[in-house]
Amino acid sequence: MAENNKLKILYILDIMKKTDENHNLGWYMIDQDFEDFELKILADSVAAARFLTLEDSNKLIRKIKKLATKDGESIIKLTTNVDEAIKIADAKFKIKYDTIMRAIAEHKQIRFQYYELSAGNKKVLEEPVKPMKEVEELKK
């Protein structure tokens, strides 16, 4: 019975060992949820996302790297740069984002208060936007 188990293990290892024109002879996982290049795309997207804080970006990229192979993790680490200059400082943004996403999922109406930057970079609130129902009633 032990000999049979060894043969099964050798058979499985043989299946996992693959060679073709795009791969070197060696071992790799054959059933990953994401390929390394896909994870690199995700990491670059997180790094470029202006709506994430620096801390949130780095945290997400660390999670993405854990899904990669050792080589993929190394590539992501060496080639993904998070530019602090483009990141927002509002740590509460993720709570606001989550609130908006939940409202959309629950088919709720949402309203935004917009502002403009005046001379001297001061925030000046615009006139509140009326909901569509009120705008339609005003047209009558």
C-alpha positions as CSV (number, residue, x, y, z in Angstrom):
1,M,0.0,0.0,0.0
2,A,2.9,2.4,0.8
3,E,4.3,1.7,-2.7
4,N,0.9,2.6,-4.3
5,N,0.9,6.0,-2.4
6,K,4.4,6.8,-3.6
7,L,3.3,6.1,-7.2
8,K,0.3,8.4,-6.7
9,I,2.5,11.2,-5.4
10,L,5.0,10.8,-8.2
11,Y,2.1,10.9,-10.7
12,I,0.7,14.1,-9.1
13,L,4.2,15.7,-9.2
14,D,4.5,14.7,-12.8
15,I,1.3,16.5,-13.6
16,M,2.4,19.6,-11.8
17,K,5.7,19.7,-13.6
18,K,5.1,21.3,-17.0
19,T,7.2,22.6,-19.8
20,D,6.3,24.6,-22.8
21,E,7.7,27.5,-24.8
22,N,6.4,30.0,-22.2
23,H,7.7,28.3,-19.1
24,N,11.0,27.1,-17.8
25,L,11.3,23.6,-16.6
26,G,10.2,23.7,-13.0
27,W,7.4,23.7,-10.5
28,Y,4.5,26.0,-10.2
29,M,0.9,26.1,-9.0
30,I,-1.4,25.1,-11.7
31,D,-4.7,26.3,-10.1
32,Q,-4.2,29.9,-8.9
33,D,-7.2,32.3,-8.7
34,F,-5.0,35.0,-10.2
35,E,-1.9,34.9,-12.5
36,D,1.0,37.1,-11.4
37,F,0.5,39.6,-14.3
38,E,-3.2,40.0,-13.1
39,L,-2.0,40.7,-9.6
40,K,0.5,43.2,-10.9
41,I,-2.3,45.0,-12.7
42,L,-4.3,45.1,-9.5
43,A,-1.3,46.4,-7.5
44,D,-0.6,49.1,-10.1
45,S,-4.3,50.1,-10.0
46,V,-4.3,50.4,-6.2
47,A,-1.0,52.4,-6.4
48,A,-2.6,54.9,-8.9
49,A,-5.9,55.2,-7.2
50,R,-6.2,58.8,-6.0
51,F,-9.1,58.1,-3.7
52,L,-7.1,55.8,-1.4
53,T,-4.9,57.0,1.4
54,L,-1.2,56.0,1.3
55,E,-1.8,53.6,4.3
56,D,-4.8,51.9,2.6
57,S,-2.9,51.6,-0.7
58,N,0.1,49.9,1.0
59,K,-2.2,47.6,3.0
60,L,-4.1,46.5,-0.1
61,I,-0.8,45.9,-2.1
62,R,0.5,43.8,0.8
63,K,-2.7,41.6,0.5
64,I,-2.3,41.4,-3.2
65,K,1.3,40.3,-2.9
66,K,0.3,37.4,-0.6
67,L,-1.8,36.0,-3.5
68,A,1.2,35.9,-5.9
69,T,3.9,33.3,-6.4
70,K,7.3,34.1,-4.9
71,D,8.6,35.5,-8.2
72,G,5.4,37.5,-8.7
73,E,5.6,38.9,-5.1
74,S,9.2,40.0,-5.8
75,I,8.2,41.6,-9.1
76,I,5.3,43.5,-7.5
77,K,7.5,44.6,-4.6
78,L,10.2,45.9,-6.9
79,T,8.1,47.6,-9.6
80,T,5.0,49.0,-7.8
81,N,5.6,52.5,-6.5
82,V,2.9,54.4,-4.5
83,D,3.2,58.1,-5.1
84,E,2.3,59.9,-1.8
85,A,1.7,63.1,-3.7
86,I,-1.5,61.8,-5.5
87,K,-3.0,60.1,-2.4
88,I,-5.8,61.8,-0.4
89,A,-5.3,62.5,3.3
90,D,-9.0,61.9,4.2
91,A,-8.9,58.7,6.2
92,K,-12.7,58.8,6.5
93,F,-13.1,58.5,2.7
94,K,-13.5,54.7,2.8
95,I,-16.4,55.2,5.2
96,K,-18.0,57.7,2.8
97,Y,-17.4,55.4,-0.1
98,D,-18.9,52.5,1.7
99,T,-22.0,54.5,2.6
100,I,-22.5,55.6,-1.1
101,M,-22.1,52.0,-2.3
102,R,-24.6,50.7,0.2
103,A,-27.1,53.4,-0.7
104,I,-26.7,52.5,-4.4
105,A,-27.2,48.8,-3.6
106,E,-30.3,49.6,-1.6
107,H,-31.7,51.8,-4.4
108,K,-31.7,54.9,-2.2
109,Q,-31.5,58.4,-3.5
110,I,-28.4,60.3,-2.5
111,R,-27.5,64.0,-2.7
112,F,-24.1,65.7,-2.9
113,Q,-23.0,69.1,-1.7
114,Y,-20.5,70.5,-4.1
115,Y,-18.0,73.3,-3.5
116,E,-15.5,75.3,-5.5
117,L,-12.1,76.5,-4.6
118,S,-12.1,80.3,-4.6
119,A,-9.1,82.6,-4.8
120,G,-6.8,81.7,-1.9
121,N,-8.0,78.0,-2.1
122,K,-10.9,78.5,0.2
123,K,-13.9,76.1,-0.2
124,V,-17.1,77.9,-1.2
125,L,-20.3,75.8,-1.1
126,E,-22.4,75.9,-4.2
127,E,-26.2,76.2,-4.0
128,P,-27.6,72.8,-2.9
129,V,-28.7,70.6,-5.8
130,K,-32.4,69.9,-5.8
131,P,-33.5,66.3,-6.2
132,M,-34.9,65.3,-9.6
133,K,-38.5,65.1,-8.3
134,E,-38.3,68.7,-7.1
135,V,-36.8,69.9,-10.4
136,E,-39.6,68.2,-12.4
137,E,-42.2,69.8,-10.1
138,L,-40.6,73.3,-10.6
139,K,-40.9,72.8,-14.4
140,K,-44.7,72.5,-14.2
